[in-house]
Amino acid sequence: MVHMKKISILSFFILSTVIVQAQFGANGGISMLKAFGTPKPYLGLHIGGELPRDANVTLYGRVATYLKQEEATTNSTFVEARDPLTNPYYMTVNYRSSFNYTTIEGGTRYYLGDGYDSGFGAYGGTNVMIAFNTVKRVYDDYDQAKYKLSTNEQSKGNIFNLGFGLGGGLKNTFAGVGTLYFDASFSYLLISTASNATAASTNMYSQLLFSFNLGFRKEFY
């Protein structure tokens, strides 16, 4: 919940920053993220804004959130009895972990071809990315009236990441309508902080991320 509040504030800041300018573009669409070393991509949505510095250079910001995935393997932990006289005092309980991504990225884009707000063109540039991961454990049923999770067992954890990357894409601007775009980027997460042992022990974490985005941008003047 705390992360979602931060994300909402940052999203509002990104969009409001470009809205106060004389010219800006607001965009949104679908996204796919592939974390290196994980079997399946993550699907999600993105929104963002783009602010031209001139006809060929812009500043952009984007927020994307992706659906969670479950780890392929089943793990186990212990639950302990609430009453010391309960037999057995410890029981083994299996659990499956899920993992998701929310990313905030921004940077500079350089346009080739017809430029930012007209015709067909290509673009590329650098980005800074902040990524949030939520790790959740879903436990098999057990008698919670008699047993409880150990005090060092957490059912949820979070990971905060900071990284840098490169990206590029193609776009076509339809006069008076807007811009259709497709882009791809890769980011390397240099800094990572886990909130607890649950977050730190996930097998789905990756430092190298590839993202793909398809969307529509509306330019305002």
Disulfide bonds with the S-S distance in Angstrom:
none
